[in-house]
Structures are given as structure tokens and as C-alpha cells.
Amino acid sequence: MFNALKQCNNKQIMKTLSQSAVNIVENLATTVMLFDKNLQLLFINGSGEDLLFVSYPRVLGMTPKQIWPHSSFFYKAIKRSLNSGSTCIERNVDLSLNNGQIINVDCMITPVMVDEVAEEIIVELVDAQVFVRAIQELNQQTIQQAAKESVQGMAHEIKNPLGGIRGAAQLLGAELDNKDLLEYTGIIINECDRLRNFIDRMLATTNQPVKSETNIHEVLEYVVTVVRAENAHKLNIKKDYDPSIPNIKVDREQIIQAVLNLLRNAVQEIGEDGEITLVTRVQRQVTIRHKLNRHIIVVDIIDNGRGIPPEIESGAFYPMVTGRAEGTGLGLPIAQQIIQSHGGLINYERKENTTCFSILLPLEQCDE
């Protein structure tokens, strides 16, 4: 009786441990794949589906040759590891995906030994750019936070005497009868108002978001409508939306402002003959600002314009940095601060003559 009960408990413990192990692997940010000795895929976790742009049911039972027909390295490395029973570690390997994209990965191929015979193969893949992006993100946050505090302090210092100048100009205007002199005091008052509005815009991003259920595609469509109305010429804007993306809890007005700033920049860069593409996707297991998010929404705003000038590229998100004579240099930093206040981030990438600004927003928004 006791032995039967003990065996029953052991089975239950093993079942619990097995389920726990599956849950752990499924929630890893690292891609994990399991192949049998015939090199047929037995398992791939969620991060692997996202990294390789595949679905578990579709690739189940496939061989490395079928999964990566244009990357023979992986088949050879997995086969070699299976035959030798030894672990293979490679860094910075180019991996061609079925959608034509090439990613750079670090990989570890480990045989599962049973009685000194390799019965299965574990393949672990890590996007080689993850750590580079993490360092860049940290540097960007540190410098931008310092710039933000500096600009806000400077703005307050400017705003105080500005009110005095405006008030003095009003008093002086009340004492003057000369129309030419009144015109000058009017200019002083107007310029003070313009500078005050400019400063208010710099300080406005400190407002805490008021979150509500929002459809990201409704926001994008609204912003596109606004931008089309602002431009006399016809804009070539293409859309590649993922219709399965659920509503997200954000401050709708602030998100509209952030997207509007980015889309206006793209319109200014492409001129009359360029093209803009809006892409929405969901990614899993993405770390943003030291927090691992199970799911995030990615909004890509891609244009084939000139891009940010190389000499200011590294400071593109800093206040008052702009490549246009008529620009204020506030559009990008305001957009970045809005998205960061929602736990997200905006990334910039220039690749193959296209500029891509990517808005990363956690799907599970928490109130801060």
C-alpha cells in the first residue's frame, strides 16, 4: 500500500516537474529547439517562433534543411554534433529565414545523451544584436534623462524672466502713442508668447498618461488622415497591419502625438515621390528598459527618404537637435518621452536606403 502510494506520488511529482520545465522553456527569451535523432523537429518555444517567423504546427517534424533551406551551416552543425556527441558553439552566424530576412545569431547545439548515444539534439539561438541593443538602449536612456533634466531646468529659468519682459512690454505699450513704437512692443509681446509656447512644449512631456483601451490601428488611421490633410500633394502610404493585435491600454492622445511626430518627419524626408510603409506586429519575450515583456506591439514607420544626417544621428532623440533649418528639434524627443512613459521605447535604424522608426509598446500595460 505504502509503495503504491509512493509510486503514485513520484509520478505526480514527475508530471509536475515536466510541466514546470515546459513552462520555463516556453517563457525563455532564448530560442530553444529540440530535434530527434532523425533530425526532425520535436519542439520549438515561443521565442523561437518569433525569432524565426515560423509557427510550431507548421514546422513540427521538419528537418533543419526544410526549416532553413538557405542556411546549410545549421544542418551540417547539428548532424556533426549528433554523430560526435559533442557540443557545438558558434557566434555571429548569418541565418537566412524563409521570408528573405537575414539575422545574425549566436548558437549552441547540444546532444542529449542516453547510454553514451545522442538520441536528441537541443539547439539554442540568441539574436546577436540583443545585447548590443540593450547597451545602446541603456546609454540612450541615461543621456536622454540627463538632457531632459537639463532642458527642463533651463526652460524654467528662461520662463520666469520671459514673463517679466512681456509684462514690461505691455506697460510700455500702454504709455506710448507712437504707432511705430507700438508695433515694436507688439513684436516683443508676440515673441515672448512664441518662446513661452515653445518652452511649454518642452515641459509638456512630464504629464502622466491617462490610459484607456485603445486600438492601435485606429490611432494609425487617424494620424494618416491628419497628415494627408496637412499636405497638398498625394502621399504614398502603404499599410501592413496585423489584424489580430488586441486593444492596448494607453493614453490615446499622447500616442497620437508620438505617432504624428514620427509620421510628419517621414513625410518631410520623402518629398513628393517617396513612399512610407506602416507595419504592425506582435513580438514575444522582449526586454525593454530592464523589464522582460511577454508580448509587445511593434509599430514600424518606414520611409525611403534621406534619413537623419550622419553627423547628428547619434543625438537624434536629444532636444533641439535637428537637421532642418525650420525644425525645432523637439519632435523625436517628445515622441520618445511619451513612449517611455508607457514603458516602451522608440528605436531608429537606417538600412538599405530606408529609415525605420520602431515604436515598441508593452501589450500588458501596467499603471505606473
C-alpha positions as CSV (number, residue, x, y, z in Angstrom):
1,M,0.0,0.0,0.0
2,F,2.7,2.4,1.0
3,N,4.9,1.6,-2.0
4,A,1.9,2.1,-4.4
5,L,1.2,5.4,-2.8
6,K,4.9,6.4,-3.1
7,Q,4.9,5.4,-6.7
8,C,1.8,7.5,-7.3
9,N,3.3,10.5,-5.6
10,N,6.5,10.1,-7.7
11,K,4.5,10.0,-10.9
12,Q,2.7,13.2,-9.8
13,I,5.9,14.9,-8.9
14,M,7.5,13.9,-12.2
15,K,4.4,15.2,-14.1
16,T,4.6,18.5,-12.2
17,L,8.3,18.8,-12.8
18,S,7.8,18.1,-16.5
19,Q,5.1,20.7,-16.8
20,S,7.2,23.2,-14.9
21,A,10.2,22.5,-17.2
22,V,8.0,23.1,-20.3
23,N,6.7,26.4,-18.8
24,I,10.3,27.6,-18.1
25,V,11.5,26.8,-21.6
26,E,8.4,28.4,-23.1
27,N,9.0,31.6,-21.2
28,L,12.7,31.9,-22.1
29,A,13.8,34.9,-24.2
30,T,16.2,32.5,-25.9
31,T,15.1,30.3,-28.8
32,V,15.1,26.6,-27.9
33,M,14.5,23.8,-30.4
34,L,14.6,20.1,-30.0
35,F,15.3,17.6,-32.8
36,D,15.2,13.8,-32.7
37,K,18.0,11.6,-33.9
38,N,16.4,11.7,-37.4
39,L,16.8,15.5,-37.3
40,Q,13.1,16.0,-37.2
41,L,11.8,18.9,-35.1
42,L,10.0,17.8,-31.9
43,F,9.7,21.2,-30.2
44,I,10.2,24.9,-30.6
45,N,9.4,27.5,-27.9
46,G,7.5,30.8,-28.4
47,S,10.7,32.9,-28.6
48,G,11.8,30.6,-31.4
49,E,8.6,31.1,-33.4
50,D,9.1,34.9,-33.1
51,L,12.8,34.9,-34.0
52,L,12.4,32.6,-37.0
53,F,9.0,33.8,-38.1
54,V,7.5,30.3,-38.1
55,S,4.6,28.6,-36.3
56,Y,5.1,25.5,-34.2
57,P,2.4,23.3,-36.0
58,R,3.8,24.2,-39.4
59,V,7.5,23.3,-38.7
60,L,6.8,20.3,-36.4
61,G,8.5,17.3,-37.9
62,M,10.6,19.3,-40.3
63,T,14.4,18.9,-40.7
64,P,16.9,21.8,-40.5
65,K,17.2,21.7,-44.3
66,Q,13.5,22.3,-44.6
67,I,13.4,25.0,-41.9
68,W,16.4,26.8,-43.2
69,P,16.8,25.8,-46.9
70,H,19.3,28.7,-47.4
71,S,21.5,28.1,-44.3
72,S,23.3,24.8,-44.8
73,F,25.5,25.6,-41.7
74,F,22.8,24.5,-39.3
75,Y,22.1,21.2,-40.9
76,K,25.8,20.3,-41.0
77,A,26.5,21.5,-37.4
78,I,23.5,19.6,-36.0
79,K,24.4,16.5,-37.9
80,R,28.0,16.7,-36.7
81,S,27.0,17.2,-33.1
82,L,24.7,14.2,-33.3
83,N,27.3,12.0,-34.7
84,S,30.1,13.1,-32.4
85,G,28.1,13.5,-29.3
86,S,29.8,16.9,-28.7
87,T,28.5,20.4,-28.1
88,C,28.9,22.9,-30.9
89,I,29.1,26.6,-30.1
90,E,29.2,29.3,-32.9
91,R,28.9,33.1,-32.7
92,N,27.7,35.6,-35.3
93,V,26.2,33.1,-37.7
94,D,24.1,34.5,-40.5
95,L,20.7,32.8,-40.7
96,S,18.5,33.2,-43.8
97,L,14.8,33.0,-43.0
98,N,12.1,31.9,-45.3
99,N,10.8,35.4,-45.6
100,G,14.1,36.6,-47.1
101,Q,15.3,38.3,-44.0
102,I,18.9,37.5,-42.7
103,I,19.5,37.7,-39.0
104,N,22.8,37.3,-37.1
105,V,22.6,34.7,-34.2
106,D,24.8,33.0,-31.6
107,C,24.0,29.3,-31.4
108,M,24.7,26.4,-29.1
109,I,24.0,22.8,-30.3
110,T,23.9,20.2,-27.5
111,P,23.3,16.5,-27.9
112,V,21.1,14.7,-25.4
113,M,23.0,11.6,-24.4
114,V,21.3,8.3,-23.4
115,D,23.8,5.5,-22.6
116,E,26.5,7.5,-24.4
117,V,24.4,7.7,-27.6
118,A,23.0,11.0,-28.8
119,E,19.2,10.5,-29.0
120,E,18.1,14.1,-29.4
121,I,19.6,17.5,-30.2
122,I,18.9,20.8,-28.4
123,V,19.5,23.9,-30.5
124,E,19.7,27.3,-28.7
125,L,19.7,30.5,-30.7
126,V,20.2,34.1,-29.5
127,D,19.8,37.2,-31.6
128,A,23.4,38.5,-31.6
129,Q,22.1,42.1,-31.6
130,V,20.1,41.7,-28.4
131,F,23.0,42.7,-26.1
132,V,24.2,45.4,-28.4
133,R,20.7,46.9,-28.5
134,A,20.5,46.6,-24.7
135,I,23.7,48.6,-24.2
136,Q,22.6,51.2,-26.7
137,E,19.2,51.5,-25.0
138,L,20.8,52.0,-21.6
139,N,23.2,54.7,-23.0
140,Q,20.3,56.4,-24.7
141,Q,18.2,56.4,-21.6
142,T,21.0,57.7,-19.4
143,I,22.0,60.6,-21.7
144,Q,18.4,61.5,-22.6
145,Q,17.4,61.6,-19.0
146,A,20.3,64.0,-18.3
147,A,19.3,66.1,-21.3
148,K,15.7,66.1,-20.2
149,E,16.5,67.4,-16.7
150,S,18.9,69.9,-18.1
151,V,16.4,71.3,-20.7
152,Q,13.6,71.4,-18.1
153,G,15.8,73.3,-15.7
154,M,16.8,75.7,-18.4
155,A,13.2,76.1,-19.5
156,H,12.1,77.1,-16.1
157,E,14.9,79.7,-15.8
158,I,14.0,81.2,-19.2
159,K,10.3,81.2,-18.5
160,N,10.5,83.4,-15.4
161,P,12.2,86.4,-16.9
162,L,10.2,86.0,-20.0
163,G,7.0,86.8,-18.1
164,G,8.7,90.0,-16.8
165,I,9.8,91.0,-20.3
166,R,6.3,90.5,-21.6
167,G,4.7,92.4,-18.8
168,A,7.2,95.3,-19.2
169,A,6.4,95.5,-22.9
170,Q,2.6,95.6,-22.2
171,L,3.1,98.5,-19.7
172,L,5.4,100.3,-22.1
173,G,2.8,99.9,-24.9
174,A,0.1,101.4,-22.7
175,E,2.2,104.6,-22.3
176,L,3.0,105.0,-26.0
177,D,1.1,106.9,-28.6
178,N,3.5,106.4,-31.5
179,K,2.2,103.6,-33.8
180,D,5.7,102.6,-34.9
181,L,6.8,102.1,-31.3
182,L,3.7,100.2,-30.5
183,E,4.5,97.9,-33.4
184,Y,7.8,97.1,-31.7
185,T,6.2,96.4,-28.3
186,G,3.8,94.2,-30.1
187,I,6.7,92.2,-31.6
188,I,8.2,91.8,-28.2
189,I,4.9,90.5,-26.8
190,N,4.4,88.1,-29.7
191,E,7.9,86.8,-29.5
192,C,7.6,86.3,-25.7
193,D,4.4,84.3,-26.3
194,R,6.1,82.2,-29.0
195,L,9.0,81.4,-26.7
196,R,6.6,80.6,-23.9
197,N,4.7,78.2,-26.1
198,F,8.0,76.6,-27.2
199,I,9.0,76.1,-23.6
200,D,5.6,74.7,-22.7
201,R,6.0,72.1,-25.4
202,M,9.3,71.0,-23.9
203,L,7.8,70.7,-20.4
204,A,4.5,69.1,-21.6
205,T,6.0,65.5,-21.8
206,T,6.2,65.4,-18.0
207,N,2.4,64.8,-17.9
208,Q,1.4,61.4,-16.7
209,P,-0.5,59.3,-19.2
210,V,-4.3,58.9,-18.7
211,K,-4.7,55.3,-20.0
212,S,-7.8,53.8,-21.6
213,E,-8.5,50.9,-24.0
214,T,-7.1,51.9,-27.4
215,N,-7.0,50.3,-30.8
216,I,-3.5,50.9,-32.3
217,H,-4.8,50.7,-35.8
218,E,-7.5,53.3,-35.2
219,V,-4.7,55.6,-33.9
220,L,-2.6,55.0,-37.0
221,E,-5.6,55.6,-39.4
222,Y,-6.4,58.8,-37.6
223,V,-2.8,60.1,-37.8
224,V,-2.6,59.2,-41.5
225,T,-5.8,61.2,-42.1
226,V,-4.3,64.2,-40.3
227,V,-1.1,64.0,-42.2
228,R,-2.9,63.6,-45.6
229,A,-4.9,66.7,-44.8
230,E,-1.8,68.7,-44.0
231,N,-0.1,68.0,-47.3
232,A,-1.2,69.4,-50.7
233,H,0.4,66.6,-52.7
234,K,-0.8,63.0,-52.6
235,L,1.1,60.8,-50.1
236,N,2.1,57.2,-50.9
237,I,1.4,55.5,-47.6
238,K,1.3,51.7,-47.6
239,K,-0.1,49.6,-44.7
240,D,0.9,46.1,-43.4
241,Y,-1.2,45.6,-40.3
242,D,-1.6,42.5,-38.1
243,P,-5.4,42.4,-37.6
244,S,-5.0,40.1,-34.6
245,I,-3.5,42.7,-32.4
246,P,-5.8,43.4,-29.4
247,N,-6.6,46.7,-27.8
248,I,-3.9,48.2,-25.6
249,K,-4.3,50.3,-22.5
250,V,-2.5,53.6,-23.3
251,D,-3.1,57.4,-23.3
252,R,-4.7,57.7,-26.8
253,E,-3.9,61.4,-27.2
254,Q,-0.3,61.0,-26.2
255,I,0.2,58.0,-28.5
256,I,-1.4,60.0,-31.3
257,Q,1.1,62.8,-30.7
258,A,4.1,60.4,-30.7
259,V,3.0,58.7,-34.0
260,L,2.1,62.1,-35.5
261,N,5.6,63.4,-34.8
262,L,7.3,60.4,-36.4
263,L,5.0,60.3,-39.4
264,R,5.4,64.1,-40.1
265,N,9.2,63.5,-40.0
266,A,8.9,60.8,-42.6
267,V,6.7,62.9,-44.8
268,Q,9.2,65.8,-44.7
269,E,12.0,63.4,-45.6
270,I,10.4,61.7,-48.6
271,G,9.3,64.7,-50.6
272,E,6.6,64.2,-53.2
273,D,7.8,61.0,-54.8
274,G,8.8,58.9,-51.8
275,E,7.0,56.1,-50.0
276,I,6.0,55.4,-46.4
277,T,5.1,52.0,-45.0
278,L,3.3,51.4,-41.7
279,V,3.8,47.9,-40.2
280,T,2.3,46.4,-37.0
281,R,3.3,43.2,-35.4
282,V,3.3,41.4,-32.0
283,Q,6.7,40.2,-30.6
284,R,7.2,37.9,-27.6
285,Q,9.7,37.9,-24.8
286,V,11.2,41.4,-25.4
287,T,13.2,43.2,-22.8
288,I,12.6,47.0,-22.7
289,R,14.3,49.1,-20.0
290,H,15.4,46.1,-17.9
291,K,11.9,44.6,-17.9
292,L,11.0,41.4,-19.8
293,N,7.7,41.8,-21.5
294,R,5.7,38.7,-22.6
295,H,4.2,40.5,-25.5
296,I,4.8,43.8,-27.2
297,I,3.3,45.7,-30.1
298,V,5.8,46.9,-32.6
299,V,4.8,49.8,-35.0
300,D,7.3,50.4,-37.8
301,I,7.2,53.6,-39.7
302,I,9.4,53.0,-42.7
303,D,10.3,55.6,-45.4
304,N,12.7,55.7,-48.3
305,G,13.7,59.3,-47.7
306,R,17.2,60.8,-47.0
307,G,17.3,59.7,-43.3
308,I,18.9,61.6,-40.4
309,P,22.2,63.3,-41.3
310,P,25.1,61.1,-40.1
311,E,26.6,64.0,-38.1
312,I,23.5,64.2,-35.8
313,E,22.3,60.6,-36.0
314,S,23.7,59.7,-32.5
315,G,21.9,62.6,-31.0
316,A,18.6,62.4,-32.9
317,F,16.5,61.9,-29.8
318,Y,18.1,64.8,-27.9
319,P,16.1,68.1,-27.5
320,M,16.8,70.8,-30.1
321,V,18.9,68.6,-32.4
322,T,17.6,68.8,-35.9
323,G,18.8,68.6,-39.5
324,R,16.3,71.1,-40.9
325,A,16.7,74.8,-40.7
326,E,13.0,75.2,-39.9
327,G,12.9,72.4,-37.4
328,T,12.6,72.8,-33.6
329,G,14.3,69.5,-32.7
330,L,11.5,68.6,-30.3
331,G,9.5,66.1,-32.4
332,L,11.6,63.0,-31.7
333,P,12.5,63.6,-28.0
334,I,8.8,64.4,-27.3
335,A,7.8,61.1,-29.0
336,Q,10.5,59.2,-27.2
337,Q,9.4,60.5,-23.8
338,I,5.8,59.7,-24.5
339,I,6.5,56.1,-25.4
340,Q,8.9,55.7,-22.5
341,S,6.2,57.0,-20.1
342,H,4.2,54.0,-21.3
343,G,7.0,51.5,-20.6
344,G,8.1,51.4,-24.2
345,L,10.8,52.7,-26.5
346,I,11.4,54.1,-30.0
347,N,14.3,52.6,-32.0
348,Y,15.9,54.1,-35.1
349,E,17.6,52.1,-37.9
350,R,18.9,53.1,-41.3
351,K,19.1,50.1,-43.6
352,E,19.3,49.6,-47.3
353,N,18.3,53.2,-48.2
354,T,15.3,53.1,-45.9
355,T,14.7,54.7,-42.5
356,C,12.7,52.8,-39.9
357,F,11.4,54.2,-36.6
358,S,10.0,51.4,-34.5
359,I,7.6,52.1,-31.6
360,L,7.8,49.3,-29.0
361,L,4.9,49.2,-26.6
362,P,4.2,46.5,-23.9
363,L,0.9,44.8,-24.7
364,E,0.2,44.3,-21.0
365,Q,0.3,47.9,-19.8
366,C,0.6,48.4,-16.1
367,D,-0.3,51.7,-14.3
368,E,2.8,53.4,-13.1
